[in-house]
Amino acid sequence: MCPRVKSRPKTISKSKSAKLWILLVGVNQYQDRQSLPSLQYSALDCQGLVEALKDATASLSEKEVIIHHDFVAQRPQIADVQQSIDRIINSARSNDTI
């Protein structure tokens, strides 16, 4: 006997197209420096990934890219990253891709 599976809605509202959410974090030096060693390439890799994703997602009209890396004046703190995650969780719709 097959298990019962809830069916998905057949149509997605055309007024709200699906959105792509991208969260990139590239931190070389952690806040807790004593227990975690620094990384060498994380922030640089993050920058490279940003550029690659710009090209790869250029045709998508609905997207939001949130970036945290060390190469900015105000280095990201864990609270900043958590706030970005909360924003995505509270804003993403069921047909979005995260």
N, CA, C and O atoms as a Tinker XYZ file with bonds, in Angstrom:
   392  protein
     1  N      0.841000   -1.169000    0.000000    73     2
     2  CA     0.000000    0.000000    0.000000    64     1     3
     3  C      0.895000    1.244000    0.000000    63     2     4     5
     4  O      1.854000    1.317000    0.769000    81     3
     5  N      0.589000    2.208000   -0.847000    73     3     6
     6  CA     1.380000    3.434000   -0.947000    64     5     7
     7  C      1.080000    4.357000    0.218000    63     6     8     9
     8  O     -0.069000    4.465000    0.648000    81     7
     9  N      2.103000    5.023000    0.733000    73     7    10
    10  CA     1.839000    6.012000    1.773000    64     9    11
    11  C      1.109000    7.206000    1.168000    63    10    12    13
    12  O      1.292000    7.532000   -0.005000    81    11
    13  N      0.301000    7.834000    1.964000    73    11    14
    14  CA    -0.422000    9.014000    1.491000    64    13    15
    15  C      0.520000   10.201000    1.462000    63    14    16    17
    16  O      1.253000   10.457000    2.417000    81    15
    17  N      0.490000   10.902000    0.379000    73    15    18
    18  CA     1.324000   12.077000    0.209000    64    17    19
    19  C      0.406000   13.259000   -0.048000    63    18    20    21
    20  O     -0.479000   13.202000   -0.902000    81    19
    21  N      0.627000   14.321000    0.696000    73    19    22
    22  CA    -0.166000   15.522000    0.455000    64    21    23
    23  C      0.201000   16.082000   -0.906000    63    22    24    25
    24  O      1.381000   16.206000   -1.234000    81    23
    25  N     -0.783000   16.412000   -1.683000    73    23    26
    26  CA    -0.487000   16.958000   -3.006000    64    25    27
    27  C     -0.151000   18.434000   -2.904000    63    26    28    29
    28  O     -0.652000   19.156000   -2.042000    81    27
    29  N      0.709000   18.851000   -3.807000    73    27    30
    30  CA     1.099000   20.252000   -3.869000    64    29    31
    31  C      0.069000   21.010000   -4.689000    63    30    32    33
    32  O     -0.621000   20.419000   -5.520000    81    31
    33  N     -0.039000   22.311000   -4.465000    73    31    34
    34  CA    -0.934000   23.087000   -5.316000    64    33    35
    35  C     -0.486000   22.984000   -6.771000    63    34    36    37
    36  O      0.711000   22.982000   -7.059000    81    35
    37  N     -1.443000   22.900000   -7.678000    73    35    38
    38  CA    -1.132000   22.728000   -9.093000    64    37    39
    39  C     -0.528000   23.983000   -9.706000    63    38    40    41
    40  O      0.306000   23.894000  -10.607000    81    39
    41  N     -0.941000   25.145000   -9.226000    73    39    42
    42  CA    -0.445000   26.389000   -9.817000    64    41    43
    43  C      0.168000   27.268000   -8.747000    63    42    44    45
    44  O     -0.220000   27.234000   -7.579000    81    43
    45  N      1.126000   28.047000   -9.178000    73    43    46
    46  CA     1.747000   29.033000   -8.308000    64    45    47
    47  C      1.270000   30.393000   -8.775000    63    46    48    49
    48  O      1.243000   30.663000   -9.975000    81    47
    49  N      0.905000   31.228000   -7.866000    73    47    50
    50  CA     0.410000   32.550000   -8.213000    64    49    51
    51  C      1.406000   33.270000   -9.112000    63    50    52    53
    52  O      2.585000   33.391000   -8.780000    81    51
    53  N      0.920000   33.745000  -10.252000    73    51    54
    54  CA     1.812000   34.423000  -11.194000    64    53    55
    55  C      2.184000   35.814000  -10.720000    63    54    56    57
    56  O      3.163000   36.383000  -11.202000    81    55
    57  N      1.431000   36.373000   -9.791000    73    55    58
    58  CA     1.750000   37.711000   -9.300000    64    57    59
    59  C      2.979000   37.699000   -8.389000    63    58    60    61
    60  O      3.651000   38.720000   -8.241000    81    59
    61  N      3.268000   36.579000   -7.794000    73    59    62
    62  CA     4.431000   36.446000   -6.918000    64    61    63
    63  C      5.344000   35.376000   -7.483000    63    62    64    65
    64  O      5.138000   34.188000   -7.239000    81    63
    65  N      6.355000   35.792000   -8.240000    73    63    66
    66  CA     7.278000   34.806000   -8.787000    64    65    67
    67  C      8.242000   34.354000   -7.692000    63    66    68    69
    68  O      8.475000   35.052000   -6.705000    81    67
    69  N      8.780000   33.187000   -7.902000    73    67    70
    70  CA     9.713000   32.626000   -6.928000    64    69    71
    71  C     10.970000   33.483000   -6.867000    63    70    72    73
    72  O     11.412000   34.038000   -7.873000    81    71
    73  N     11.527000   33.579000   -5.684000    73    71    74
    74  CA    12.713000   34.400000   -5.452000    64    73    75
    75  C     13.868000   33.497000   -5.045000    63    74    76    77
    76  O     13.683000   32.491000   -4.361000    81    75
    77  N     15.057000   33.878000   -5.480000    73    75    78
    78  CA    16.271000   33.175000   -5.085000    64    77    79
    79  C     16.952000   33.986000   -3.991000    63    78    80    81
    80  O     17.252000   35.165000   -4.175000    81    79
    81  N     17.192000   33.347000   -2.858000    73    79    82
    82  CA    17.890000   33.971000   -1.730000    64    81    83
    83  C     19.276000   33.348000   -1.643000    63    82    84    85
    84  O     19.413000   32.125000   -1.623000    81    83
    85  N     20.301000   34.191000   -1.591000    73    83    86
    86  CA    21.676000   33.707000   -1.465000    64    85    87
    87  C     22.317000   34.412000   -0.278000    63    86    88    89
    88  O     22.309000   35.640000   -0.200000    81    87
    89  N     22.868000   33.638000    0.638000    73    87    90
    90  CA    23.599000   34.174000    1.785000    64    89    91
    91  C     25.021000   33.648000    1.711000    63    90    92    93
    92  O     25.254000   32.441000    1.772000    81    91
    93  N     25.976000   34.575000    1.577000    73    91    94
    94  CA    27.384000   34.197000    1.487000    64    93    95
    95  C     28.131000   34.774000    2.675000    63    94    96    97
    96  O     28.000000   35.954000    2.998000    81    95
    97  N     28.915000   33.925000    3.318000    73    95    98
    98  CA    29.706000   34.348000    4.474000    64    97    99
    99  C     31.147000   33.900000    4.243000    63    98   100   101
   100  O     31.427000   32.716000    4.057000    81    99
   101  N     32.046000   34.871000    4.261000    73    99   102
   102  CA    33.468000   34.574000    4.099000    64   101   103
   103  C     34.258000   35.301000    5.168000    63   102   104   105
   104  O     34.593000   36.475000    5.015000    81   103
   105  N     34.552000   34.604000    6.241000    73   103   106
   106  CA    35.234000   35.219000    7.384000    64   105   107
   107  C     36.551000   34.487000    7.619000    63   106   108   109
   108  O     36.572000   33.279000    7.853000    81   107
   109  N     37.628000   35.224000    7.554000    73   107   110
   110  CA    38.940000   34.624000    7.807000    64   109   111
   111  C     39.269000   34.566000    9.298000    63   110   112   113
   112  O     39.869000   33.601000    9.771000    81   111
   113  N     38.878000   35.594000   10.024000    73   111   114
   114  CA    39.180000   35.662000   11.454000    64   113   115
   115  C     37.880000   35.660000   12.251000    63   114   116   117
   116  O     37.056000   36.569000   12.150000    81   115
   117  N     37.730000   34.610000   13.042000    73   115   118
   118  CA    36.534000   34.461000   13.856000    64   117   119
   119  C     36.622000   35.328000   15.100000    63   118   120   121
   120  O     37.708000   35.671000   15.567000    81   119
   121  N     35.447000   35.675000   15.627000    73   119   122
   122  CA    35.408000   36.458000   16.864000    64   121   123
   123  C     36.084000   35.712000   18.002000    63   122   124   125
   124  O     36.779000   36.312000   18.822000    81   123
   125  N     35.880000   34.415000   18.046000    73   123   126
   126  CA    36.456000   33.579000   19.090000    64   125   127
   127  C     37.813000   33.064000   18.595000    63   126   128   129
   128  O     37.941000   31.890000   18.247000    81   127
   129  N     38.798000   33.918000   18.565000    73   127   130
   130  CA    40.099000   33.606000   17.982000    64   129   131
   131  C     40.891000   32.585000   18.796000    63   130   132   133
   132  O     41.776000   31.920000   18.257000    81   131
   133  N     40.588000   32.453000   20.077000    73   131   134
   134  CA    41.383000   31.558000   20.917000    64   133   135
   135  C     41.098000   30.091000   20.616000    63   134   136   137
   136  O     42.009000   29.263000   20.651000    81   135
   137  N     39.850000   29.765000   20.324000    73   135   138
   138  CA    39.529000   28.354000   20.109000    64   137   139
   139  C     39.421000   27.985000   18.630000    63   138   140   141
   140  O     39.396000   26.800000   18.295000    81   139
   141  N     39.357000   28.970000   17.746000    73   139   142
   142  CA    39.251000   28.686000   16.316000    64   141   143
   143  C     40.385000   29.371000   15.561000    63   142   144   145
   144  O     40.559000   30.585000   15.674000    81   143
   145  N     41.139000   28.622000   14.808000    73   143   146
   146  CA    42.244000   29.244000   14.053000    64   145   147
   147  C     41.705000   30.073000   12.888000    63   146   148   149
   148  O     40.599000   29.831000   12.405000    81   147
   149  N     42.486000   31.044000   12.446000    73   147   150
   150  CA    42.110000   31.870000   11.303000    64   149   151
   151  C     42.211000   31.065000   10.010000    63   150   152   153
   152  O     42.991000   30.120000    9.902000    81   151
   153  N     41.414000   31.461000    9.054000    73   151   154
   154  CA    41.445000   30.845000    7.730000    64   153   155
   155  C     42.196000   31.769000    6.780000    63   154   156   157
   156  O     42.366000   32.952000    7.075000    81   155
   157  N     42.639000   31.255000    5.665000    73   155   158
   158  CA    43.403000   32.076000    4.734000    64   157   159
   159  C     42.589000   32.551000    3.542000    63   158   160   161
   160  O     42.817000   33.659000    3.057000    81   159
   161  N     41.647000   31.752000    3.053000    73   159   162
   162  CA    41.020000   32.046000    1.774000    64   161   163
   163  C     39.505000   32.234000    1.813000    63   162   164   165
   164  O     38.891000   32.476000    0.774000    81   163
   165  N     38.910000   32.129000    2.955000    73   163   166
   166  CA    37.458000   32.173000    3.030000    64   165   167
   167  C     36.877000   33.471000    2.468000    63   166   168   169
   168  O     35.951000   33.425000    1.658000    81   167
   169  N     37.399000   34.618000    2.880000    73   167   170
   170  CA    36.873000   35.901000    2.407000    64   169   171
   171  C     37.134000   36.080000    0.917000    63   170   172   173
   172  O     36.272000   36.581000    0.196000    81   171
   173  N     38.290000   35.684000    0.457000    73   171   174
   174  CA    38.628000   35.785000   -0.963000    64   173   175
   175  C     37.744000   34.863000   -1.795000    63   174   176   177
   176  O     37.272000   35.255000   -2.862000    81   175
   177  N     37.518000   33.648000   -1.318000    73   175   178
   178  CA    36.619000   32.720000   -2.010000    64   177   179
   179  C     35.209000   33.280000   -2.074000    63   178   180   181
   180  O     34.519000   33.127000   -3.082000    81   179
   181  N     34.782000   33.924000   -1.003000    73   179   182
   182  CA    33.447000   34.528000   -0.958000    64   181   183
   183  C     33.319000   35.592000   -2.044000    63   182   184   185
   184  O     32.310000   35.646000   -2.747000    81   183
   185  N     34.338000   36.434000   -2.183000    73   183   186
   186  CA    34.314000   37.462000   -3.222000    64   185   187
   187  C     34.251000   36.834000   -4.616000    63   186   188   189
   188  O     33.506000   37.311000   -5.472000    81   187
   189  N     35.003000   35.799000   -4.846000    73   187   190
   190  CA    34.975000   35.114000   -6.136000    64   189   191
   191  C     33.628000   34.479000   -6.422000    63   190   192   193
   192  O     33.144000   34.506000   -7.553000    81   191
   193  N     33.025000   33.907000   -5.390000    73   191   194
   194  CA    31.710000   33.287000   -5.545000    64   193   195
   195  C     30.649000   34.337000   -5.852000    63   194   196   197
   196  O     29.732000   34.081000   -6.632000    81   195
   197  N     30.768000   35.517000   -5.244000    73   195   198
   198  CA    29.834000   36.611000   -5.530000    64   197   199
   199  C     29.874000   36.933000   -7.020000    63   198   200   201
   200  O     28.829000   37.050000   -7.660000    81   199
   201  N     31.070000   37.076000   -7.568000    73   199   202
   202  CA    31.206000   37.408000   -8.987000    64   201   203
   203  C     30.649000   36.293000   -9.876000    63   202   204   205
   204  O     29.970000   36.572000  -10.865000    81   203
   205  N     30.927000   35.050000   -9.536000    73   203   206
   206  CA    30.428000   33.922000  -10.329000    64   205   207
   207  C     28.910000   33.852000  -10.280000    63   206   208   209
   208  O     28.269000   33.577000  -11.294000    81   207
   209  N     28.330000   34.097000   -9.110000    73   207   210
   210  CA    26.875000   34.034000   -8.979000    64   209   211
   211  C     26.186000   35.203000   -9.669000    63   210   212   213
   212  O     25.052000   35.062000  -10.127000    81   211
   213  N     26.845000   36.349000   -9.753000    73   211   214
   214  CA    26.267000   37.479000  -10.500000    64   213   215
   215  C     26.035000   37.058000  -11.945000    63   214   216   217
   216  O     24.965000   37.305000  -12.502000    81   215
   217  N     27.026000   36.428000  -12.548000    73   215   218
   218  CA    26.900000   35.968000  -13.930000    64   217   219
   219  C     25.876000   34.851000  -14.056000    63   218   220   221
   220  O     25.050000   34.863000  -14.970000    81   219
   221  N     25.924000   33.893000  -13.150000    73   219   222
   222  CA    25.051000   32.722000  -13.234000    64   221   223
   223  C     23.585000   33.049000  -13.004000    63   222   224   225
   224  O     22.707000   32.352000  -13.514000    81   223
   225  N     23.308000   34.104000  -12.240000    73   223   226
   226  CA    21.920000   34.442000  -11.914000    64   225   227
   227  C     21.466000   35.736000  -12.586000    63   226   228   229
   228  O     20.445000   36.307000  -12.202000    81   227
   229  N     22.205000   36.196000  -13.573000    73   227   230
   230  CA    21.886000   37.471000  -14.228000    64   229   231
   231  C     20.480000   37.489000  -14.831000    63   230   232   233
   232  O     19.846000   38.544000  -14.875000    81   231
   233  N     19.994000   36.361000  -15.286000    73   231   234
   234  CA    18.681000   36.317000  -15.926000    64   233   235
   235  C     17.522000   36.271000  -14.927000    63   234   236   237
   236  O     16.364000   36.409000  -15.321000    81   235
   237  N     17.815000   36.083000  -13.663000    73   235   238
   238  CA    16.747000   36.012000  -12.651000    64   237   239
   239  C     16.373000   37.411000  -12.190000    63   238   240   241
   240  O     17.232000   38.193000  -11.781000    81   239
   241  N     15.100000   37.715000  -12.257000    73   239   242
   242  CA    14.657000   39.049000  -11.836000    64   241   243
   243  C     14.426000   39.125000  -10.334000    63   242   244   245
   244  O     14.596000   40.182000   -9.728000    81   243
   245  N     14.043000   38.021000   -9.743000    73   243   246
   246  CA    13.741000   37.989000   -8.312000    64   245   247
   247  C     14.862000   37.273000   -7.574000    63   246   248   249
   248  O     14.888000   36.044000   -7.513000    81   247
   249  N     15.784000   38.039000   -7.016000    73   247   250
   250  CA    16.857000   37.435000   -6.229000    64   249   251
   251  C     17.333000   38.453000   -5.205000    63   250   252   253
   252  O     17.221000   39.664000   -5.394000    81   251
   253  N     17.864000   37.923000   -4.124000    73   251   254
   254  CA    18.476000   38.761000   -3.104000    64   253   255
   255  C     19.747000   38.076000   -2.647000    63   254   256   257
   256  O     19.732000   36.924000   -2.213000    81   255
   257  N     20.851000   38.808000   -2.751000    73   255   258
   258  CA    22.147000   38.288000   -2.367000    64   257   259
   259  C     22.623000   39.070000   -1.148000    63   258   260   261
   260  O     22.773000   40.290000   -1.197000    81   259
   261  N     22.857000   38.350000   -0.060000    73   259   262
   262  CA    23.341000   38.960000    1.178000    64   261   263
   263  C     24.763000   38.454000    1.391000    63   262   264   265
   264  O     25.011000   37.249000    1.418000    81   263
   265  N     25.683000   39.389000    1.541000    73   263   266
   266  CA    27.096000   39.032000    1.594000    64   265   267
   267  C     27.726000   39.554000    2.881000    63   266   268   269
   268  O     27.546000   40.715000    3.248000    81   267
   269  N     28.457000   38.691000    3.553000    73   267   270
   270  CA    29.251000   39.063000    4.726000    64   269   271
   271  C     30.667000   38.531000    4.504000    63   270   272   273
   272  O     30.865000   37.321000    4.388000    81   271
   273  N     31.643000   39.425000    4.445000    73   271   274
   274  CA    33.030000   38.982000    4.353000    64   273   275
   275  C     33.946000   40.018000    4.991000    63   274   276   277
   276  O     33.519000   41.120000    5.337000    81   275
   277  N     35.204000   39.646000    5.139000    73   275   278
   278  CA    36.176000   40.467000    5.866000    64   277   279
   279  C     36.664000   41.695000    5.111000    63   278   280   281
   280  O     37.260000   42.585000    5.717000    81   279
   281  N     36.428000   41.765000    3.803000    73   279   282
   282  CA    36.995000   42.852000    3.005000    64   281   283
   283  C     36.073000   44.064000    2.925000    63   282   284   285
   284  O     35.897000   44.644000    1.853000    81   283
   285  N     35.497000   44.438000    4.037000    73   283   286
   286  CA    34.674000   45.645000    4.136000    64   285   287
   287  C     35.130000   46.407000    5.376000    63   286   288   289
   288  O     35.810000   45.855000    6.241000    81   287
   289  N     34.748000   47.681000    5.452000    73   287   290
   290  CA    35.185000   48.505000    6.581000    64   289   291
   291  C     34.704000   47.924000    7.913000    63   290   292   293
   292  O     35.469000   47.860000    8.875000    81   291
   293  N     33.456000   47.508000    7.967000    73   291   294
   294  CA    32.871000   46.940000    9.193000    64   293   295
   295  C     32.814000   45.427000    9.029000    63   294   296   297
   296  O     31.908000   44.913000    8.374000    81   295
   297  N     33.762000   44.711000    9.611000    73   295   298
   298  CA    33.784000   43.255000    9.501000    64   297   299
   299  C     32.523000   42.653000   10.097000    63   298   300   301
   300  O     32.004000   43.158000   11.093000    81   299
   301  N     32.021000   41.568000    9.490000    73   299   302
   302  CA    30.788000   40.963000    9.994000    64   301   303
   303  C     30.976000   40.328000   11.370000    63   302   304   305
   304  O     32.010000   39.731000   11.668000    81   303
   305  N     29.978000   40.473000   12.169000    73   303   306
   306  CA    29.928000   39.837000   13.473000    64   305   307
   307  C     28.886000   38.728000   13.409000    63   306   308   309
   308  O     28.048000   38.714000   12.508000    81   307
   309  N     28.935000   37.814000   14.345000    73   307   310
   310  CA    27.983000   36.699000   14.331000    64   309   311
   311  C     26.537000   37.209000   14.395000    63   310   312   313
   312  O     25.644000   36.600000   13.806000    81   311
   313  N     26.302000   38.302000   15.092000    73   311   314
   314  CA    24.952000   38.872000   15.173000    64   313   315
   315  C     24.475000   39.338000   13.796000    63   314   316   317
   316  O     23.287000   39.231000   13.489000    81   315
   317  N     25.384000   39.854000   12.966000    73   315   318
   318  CA    25.017000   40.290000   11.616000    64   317   319
   319  C     24.564000   39.099000   10.768000    63   318   320   321
   320  O     23.564000   39.176000   10.055000    81   319
   321  N     25.303000   38.016000   10.857000    73   319   322
   322  CA    24.964000   36.822000   10.090000    64   321   323
   323  C     23.640000   36.242000   10.584000    63   322   324   325
   324  O     22.795000   35.854000    9.778000    81   323
   325  N     23.457000   36.180000   11.890000    73   323   326
   326  CA    22.203000   35.671000   12.449000    64   325   327
   327  C     21.021000   36.536000   12.022000    63   326   328   329
   328  O     19.940000   36.018000   11.740000    81   327
   329  N     21.223000   37.845000   11.975000    73   327   330
   330  CA    20.164000   38.753000   11.542000    64   329   331
   331  C     19.798000   38.491000   10.071000    63   330   332   333
   332  O     18.622000   38.528000    9.706000    81   331
   333  N     20.789000   38.232000    9.247000    73   331   334
   334  CA    20.530000   37.913000    7.842000    64   333   335
   335  C     19.755000   36.605000    7.708000    63   334   336   337
   336  O     18.833000   36.505000    6.900000    81   335
   337  N     20.127000   35.619000    8.492000    73   335   338
   338  CA    19.402000   34.338000    8.469000    64   337   339
   339  C     17.957000   34.545000    8.899000    63   338   340   341
   340  O     17.042000   34.015000    8.269000    81   339
   341  N     17.743000   35.307000    9.962000    73   339   342
   342  CA    16.384000   35.596000   10.430000    64   341   343
   343  C     15.580000   36.320000    9.355000    63   342   344   345
   344  O     14.398000   36.034000    9.161000    81   343
   345  N     16.210000   37.243000    8.669000    73   343   346
   346  CA    15.529000   37.994000    7.608000    64   345   347
   347  C     15.058000   37.057000    6.506000    63   346   348   349
   348  O     13.932000   37.171000    6.022000    81   347
   349  N     15.924000   36.133000    6.112000    73   347   350
   350  CA    15.547000   35.177000    5.076000    64   349   351
   351  C     14.412000   34.281000    5.562000    63   350   352   353
   352  O     13.435000   34.065000    4.845000    81   351
   353  N     14.541000   33.766000    6.772000    73   351   354
   354  CA    13.516000   32.873000    7.325000    64   353   355
   355  C     12.156000   33.572000    7.386000    63   354   356   357
   356  O     11.126000   32.971000    7.079000    81   355
   357  N     12.163000   34.825000    7.779000    73   355   358
   358  CA    10.907000   35.555000    7.940000    64   357   359
   359  C     10.353000   36.108000    6.634000    63   358   360   361
   360  O      9.182000   36.484000    6.577000    81   359
   361  N     11.165000   36.166000    5.585000    73   359   362
   362  CA    10.717000   36.764000    4.326000    64   361   363
   363  C     10.479000   35.753000    3.204000    63   362   364   365
   364  O      9.671000   36.002000    2.309000    81   363
   365  N     11.165000   34.635000    3.246000    73   363   366
   366  CA    11.051000   33.661000    2.159000    64   365   367
   367  C      9.668000   33.048000    2.117000    63   366   368   369
   368  O      9.055000   32.763000    3.146000    81   367
   369  N      9.191000   32.852000    0.885000    73   367   370
   370  CA     7.885000   32.219000    0.677000    64   369   371
   371  C      8.088000   30.752000    0.300000    63   370   372   373
   372  O      9.209000   30.325000    0.023000    81   371
   373  N      7.027000   30.006000    0.292000    73   371   374
   374  CA     7.123000   28.561000    0.079000    64   373   375
   375  C      7.664000   28.195000   -1.298000    63   374   376   377
   376  O      8.221000   27.109000   -1.459000    81   375
   377  N      7.522000   29.058000   -2.288000    73   375   378
   378  CA     8.015000   28.724000   -3.622000    64   377   379
   379  C      9.400000   29.311000   -3.909000    63   378   380   381
   380  O      9.905000   29.182000   -5.025000    81   379
   381  N     10.014000   29.950000   -2.923000    73   379   382
   382  CA    11.361000   30.523000   -3.062000    64   381   383
   383  C     12.422000   29.438000   -2.929000    63   382   384   385
   384  O     12.158000   28.341000   -2.439000    81   383
   385  N     13.617000   29.768000   -3.373000    73   383   386
   386  CA    14.778000   28.889000   -3.230000    64   385   387
   387  C     15.799000   29.606000   -2.378000    63   386   388   389
   388  O     16.132000   30.763000   -2.635000    81   387
   389  N     16.297000   28.920000   -1.363000    73   387   390
   390  CA    17.295000   29.512000   -0.463000    64   389   391
   391  C     18.588000   28.763000   -0.646000    63   390   392
   392  O     19.582000   29.079000    0.008000    81   391
